[in-house]
Amino acid sequence: MKVLVPVKRVVDAYVKIRVKSDESGVDTQNVKMSMNPFCEIALEEAVRLKEAGKITEVIAVSIGPKQTQETLRQAMAVGADRSIQIEHDGDVEPLAVAKLLKAVIEKESPDIVFLGKQAIDGDFNQTGQILAGLMDWPQATFISEVVVKDDNSLEATREVDGGLETLSLSVPAILTADLRLNEPRYPSLPNIMKAKKKQMDHFTPADLGVDVTPRLEVVKVTEPSKREAGVMVANVDELVDKLKNEAKVI
């Protein structure tokens, strides 16, 4: 079995986000970038399945500028066997990402596509679901456990509002990883060195026949309002008055 793991290069989760002065977006100049945390979890699970002998090959794929090669090298240092870079400067919306991944799937014929449930920059949580629709494949989202039963089926436990739900899926299938699926490993120095010699293929959206022209317009990006200090109230009536007339939540 072959697993395709899309990974995204985003602003590091521990970096304080700064909004551009013209409010057109987030400032990414001279900012530390890293792999999206949910993509790390999906990649880790794919590598664990390979180590358990359930799958034979892990392929990482990333869409973005030339610097995404760093993210793919990191993925191969963690355990991906090879990688695919789709080079494109500028934002790529979830629909375009799904179309690009569909084109890669048609080339590679993976049995499982394992994505993070969302990226921490756009927070769309759409790509996996759109891709499943385009491919007409079964999907399990927000999974906290996955068990590959055989070459034709797997079981995925997903988190829902009422608790946990276990689904049985035939392959090929789309999976999206939630936070509690696992804890990603740190790549070792020997594996980082080995990753430099692993295969990385390069494409552009035009090579794959996909139009990535944006369909959405960002009107404005602003920082959240500063949180004000709390105040003590004398009684319930004063509390209700503040909630109603100041906070306007009732």
TINUVO-621252 format. One record per residue (C-alpha): x, y, z; residue number from 1. Coordinates in Angstrom, 1 decimal. Layout:
N
(site (X, Y, Z), NUM) ...
This chain:
250
(site (0.0, 0.0, 0.0), 1) (site (1.1, 3.5, -0.8), 2) (site (0.3, 6.6, 1.2), 3) (site (0.4, 10.2, -0.1), 4) (site (0.8, 12.9, 2.7), 5) (site (0.3, 16.6, 1.7), 6) (site (2.3, 18.9, 4.0), 7) (site (2.1, 22.7, 4.1), 8) (site (4.7, 25.3, 5.0), 9) (site (3.2, 27.8, 7.4), 10) (site (4.3, 30.4, 9.9), 11) (site (5.7, 28.6, 12.9), 12) (site (3.1, 27.9, 15.6), 13) (site (5.2, 29.6, 18.3), 14) (site (5.7, 32.9, 16.3), 15) (site (3.6, 35.9, 17.2), 16) (site (1.7, 36.8, 14.1), 17) (site (2.0, 40.4, 12.8), 18) (site (-0.6, 41.9, 10.4), 19) (site (0.7, 44.0, 7.5), 20) (site (0.3, 47.8, 7.9), 21) (site (-2.1, 47.9, 4.9), 22) (site (-4.2, 45.1, 6.5), 23) (site (-3.9, 43.0, 3.3), 24) (site (-2.7, 39.9, 5.1), 25) (site (-0.1, 38.5, 7.6), 26) (site (3.5, 39.6, 7.4), 27) (site (5.7, 36.6, 6.5), 28) (site (8.9, 38.4, 5.8), 29) (site (11.9, 37.2, 7.9), 30) (site (9.5, 35.0, 9.9), 31) (site (10.3, 31.5, 11.0), 32) (site (8.4, 29.0, 8.9), 33) (site (7.7, 25.3, 9.6), 34) (site (5.5, 22.3, 8.7), 35) (site (1.9, 22.7, 9.7), 36) (site (1.4, 20.9, 13.0), 37) (site (-1.6, 18.8, 11.8), 38) (site (0.5, 17.8, 8.7), 39) (site (3.2, 16.6, 11.1), 40) (site (0.7, 14.4, 12.8), 41) (site (-0.6, 12.9, 9.5), 42) (site (3.0, 12.3, 8.4), 43) (site (3.9, 10.7, 11.7), 44) (site (1.0, 8.3, 11.5), 45) (site (1.9, 7.3, 7.9), 46) (site (5.5, 6.6, 9.0), 47) (site (4.3, 4.5, 11.9), 48) (site (2.1, 2.5, 9.6), 49) (site (5.1, 1.8, 7.4), 50) (site (7.2, 0.8, 10.4), 51) (site (4.5, -1.6, 11.4), 52) (site (4.6, -3.2, 7.9), 53) (site (1.1, -2.1, 7.0), 54) (site (2.2, 0.1, 4.1), 55) (site (5.2, 0.1, 1.8), 56) (site (5.8, 3.7, 0.7), 57) (site (5.2, 7.2, 2.0), 58) (site (5.2, 10.1, -0.4), 59) (site (5.2, 13.7, 0.8), 60) (site (3.8, 16.5, -1.4), 61) (site (3.8, 20.2, -0.9), 62) (site (2.6, 23.3, -2.8), 63) (site (4.3, 26.6, -2.5), 64) (site (7.4, 28.6, -3.3), 65) (site (10.9, 27.2, -3.7), 66) (site (11.4, 27.3, 0.1), 67) (site (8.8, 24.5, 0.5), 68) (site (11.7, 22.2, -0.4), 69) (site (12.9, 22.6, 3.2), 70) (site (9.5, 21.3, 4.4), 71) (site (9.8, 18.3, 2.1), 72) (site (13.3, 17.6, 3.3), 73) (site (12.0, 17.6, 6.8), 74) (site (9.2, 15.2, 5.8), 75) (site (11.8, 12.8, 4.3), 76) (site (14.0, 13.1, 7.4), 77) (site (11.0, 12.0, 9.5), 78) (site (10.4, 9.0, 7.3), 79) (site (8.9, 9.8, 3.9), 80) (site (10.5, 7.8, 1.1), 81) (site (10.4, 10.5, -1.5), 82) (site (8.6, 13.8, -2.2), 83) (site (6.9, 16.0, -4.8), 84) (site (7.1, 19.8, -4.9), 85) (site (4.5, 21.8, -6.8), 86) (site (6.1, 25.2, -7.1), 87) (site (3.9, 28.2, -7.0), 88) (site (4.3, 31.7, -5.5), 89) (site (1.3, 33.1, -3.9), 90) (site (-1.7, 31.8, -2.0), 91) (site (-3.4, 28.6, -3.2), 92) (site (-7.0, 28.2, -2.1), 93) (site (-8.4, 24.8, -0.8), 94) (site (-10.3, 24.0, -4.1), 95) (site (-7.1, 24.6, -6.1), 96) (site (-5.1, 22.5, -3.6), 97) (site (-7.5, 19.7, -3.9), 98) (site (-7.4, 19.8, -7.7), 99) (site (-3.6, 19.8, -7.7), 100) (site (-3.6, 16.8, -5.3), 101) (site (-6.1, 15.0, -7.5), 102) (site (-3.7, 15.4, -10.4), 103) (site (-0.9, 14.0, -8.3), 104) (site (-3.1, 11.1, -7.2), 105) (site (-3.8, 10.2, -10.8), 106) (site (0.0, 10.0, -11.4), 107) (site (0.9, 8.1, -8.2), 108) (site (-2.2, 6.0, -7.5), 109) (site (-1.9, 6.0, -3.7), 110) (site (-4.2, 3.8, -1.6), 111) (site (-4.5, 6.4, 1.2), 112) (site (-4.2, 10.2, 1.2), 113) (site (-3.4, 11.3, 4.7), 114) (site (-3.9, 15.0, 5.4), 115) (site (-3.9, 17.2, 8.5), 116) (site (-7.4, 18.3, 9.3), 117) (site (-6.6, 21.9, 8.7), 118) (site (-3.7, 24.4, 8.3), 119) (site (-3.1, 26.8, 11.1), 120) (site (-2.8, 29.8, 8.7), 121) (site (-6.1, 29.8, 6.8), 122) (site (-7.9, 27.4, 9.2), 123) (site (-10.2, 26.4, 6.3), 124) (site (-10.6, 22.7, 7.1), 125) (site (-11.8, 22.1, 3.6), 126) (site (-9.1, 20.4, 1.4), 127) (site (-9.6, 16.8, 2.6), 128) (site (-13.3, 17.0, 2.2), 129) (site (-13.1, 18.7, -1.3), 130) (site (-10.5, 16.1, -2.4), 131) (site (-12.7, 13.2, -1.3), 132) (site (-15.6, 14.8, -3.3), 133) (site (-13.4, 15.2, -6.4), 134) (site (-12.1, 11.7, -6.2), 135) (site (-15.4, 10.1, -5.1), 136) (site (-13.5, 8.3, -2.4), 137) (site (-14.7, 7.4, 1.1), 138) (site (-13.4, 9.8, 3.8), 139) (site (-12.8, 9.9, 7.6), 140) (site (-12.1, 13.3, 9.1), 141) (site (-10.7, 14.4, 12.5), 142) (site (-9.4, 10.9, 13.2), 143) (site (-7.8, 10.0, 16.5), 144) (site (-7.0, 6.4, 15.6), 145) (site (-6.5, 4.4, 12.5), 146) (site (-6.1, 0.6, 12.0), 147) (site (-5.3, -0.8, 8.6), 148) (site (-7.1, -4.1, 8.5), 149) (site (-5.8, -5.4, 5.1), 150) (site (-5.0, -4.2, 1.6), 151) (site (-8.6, -3.4, 1.0), 152) (site (-10.0, -1.8, 4.2), 153) (site (-9.2, 0.2, 7.3), 154) (site (-10.9, 1.4, 10.5), 155) (site (-10.8, 5.0, 11.6), 156) (site (-12.0, 6.4, 14.9), 157) (site (-13.0, 10.0, 14.7), 158) (site (-13.9, 12.6, 17.3), 159) (site (-17.5, 13.9, 17.1), 160) (site (-19.5, 16.2, 19.4), 161) (site (-21.0, 13.2, 21.3), 162) (site (-17.8, 11.3, 21.7), 163) (site (-16.1, 8.9, 19.3), 164) (site (-17.3, 7.3, 16.1), 165) (site (-15.6, 4.3, 14.4), 166) (site (-15.9, 4.0, 10.6), 167) (site (-14.9, 1.1, 8.4), 168) (site (-13.6, 2.3, 5.0), 169) (site (-12.6, 0.6, 1.8), 170) (site (-9.4, 1.8, 0.1), 171) (site (-8.5, 4.0, -1.6), 172) (site (-9.6, 6.6, 1.0), 173) (site (-9.0, 10.1, 2.3), 174) (site (-8.1, 10.6, 6.0), 175) (site (-7.6, 13.8, 8.0), 176) (site (-5.6, 13.8, 11.2), 177) (site (-6.7, 15.4, 14.5), 178) (site (-4.5, 16.5, 17.4), 179) (site (-4.8, 13.4, 19.5), 180) (site (-3.8, 10.9, 16.8), 181) (site (-0.2, 10.8, 17.9), 182) (site (2.8, 12.9, 19.0), 183) (site (5.2, 13.6, 16.0), 184) (site (8.9, 12.7, 16.4), 185) (site (11.9, 14.9, 15.9), 186) (site (14.1, 13.8, 12.9), 187) (site (17.5, 12.5, 13.9), 188) (site (20.7, 14.0, 12.5), 189) (site (21.6, 10.9, 10.4), 190) (site (18.1, 10.9, 8.9), 191) (site (18.4, 14.6, 8.1), 192) (site (21.6, 13.8, 6.2), 193) (site (19.9, 10.9, 4.4), 194) (site (17.0, 13.1, 3.4), 195) (site (19.3, 15.2, 1.2), 196) (site (19.8, 12.2, -1.1), 197) (site (16.1, 11.1, -1.4), 198) (site (14.2, 11.8, -4.6), 199) (site (12.3, 15.0, -4.9), 200) (site (10.2, 15.6, -8.1), 201) (site (9.2, 19.1, -9.2), 202) (site (6.1, 20.3, -11.0), 203) (site (4.2, 23.5, -11.6), 204) (site (0.4, 23.8, -11.6), 205) (site (0.6, 24.2, -15.4), 206) (site (2.4, 20.9, -15.7), 207) (site (-0.6, 19.3, -13.9), 208) (site (-3.1, 21.2, -16.0), 209) (site (-4.6, 23.0, -13.0), 210) (site (-5.7, 26.7, -12.9), 211) (site (-4.9, 28.1, -9.4), 212) (site (-6.3, 31.6, -10.0), 213) (site (-7.8, 32.8, -6.7), 214) (site (-11.6, 32.8, -6.4), 215) (site (-11.7, 34.6, -3.1), 216) (site (-10.8, 38.2, -2.2), 217) (site (-9.3, 39.1, 1.1), 218) (site (-11.1, 42.4, 2.1), 219) (site (-9.2, 43.1, 5.4), 220) (site (-7.1, 41.3, 8.0), 221) (site (-7.0, 42.8, 11.5), 222) (site (-5.7, 41.7, 14.8), 223) (site (-8.2, 40.8, 17.5), 224) (site (-9.1, 43.6, 19.9), 225) (site (-7.1, 43.9, 23.1), 226) (site (-8.6, 42.1, 26.0), 227) (site (-9.7, 44.4, 28.8), 228) (site (-9.1, 43.7, 32.5), 229) (site (-12.0, 42.2, 34.4), 230) (site (-14.0, 44.2, 37.0), 231) (site (-15.7, 43.2, 40.2), 232) (site (-19.5, 43.8, 40.5), 233) (site (-21.4, 44.5, 43.6), 234) (site (-24.4, 42.3, 42.9), 235) (site (-26.3, 40.3, 40.3), 236) (site (-28.3, 43.3, 39.0), 237) (site (-25.1, 45.1, 38.2), 238) (site (-23.7, 42.0, 36.5), 239) (site (-26.8, 41.7, 34.3), 240) (site (-26.7, 45.4, 33.5), 241) (site (-23.1, 45.2, 32.3), 242) (site (-23.7, 42.0, 30.3), 243) (site (-26.7, 43.6, 28.6), 244) (site (-25.5, 47.2, 28.0), 245) (site (-21.7, 47.0, 27.9), 246) (site (-20.9, 43.5, 26.7), 247) (site (-24.2, 43.2, 24.8), 248) (site (-24.3, 39.4, 25.1), 249) (site (-27.8, 39.2, 26.5), 250) 
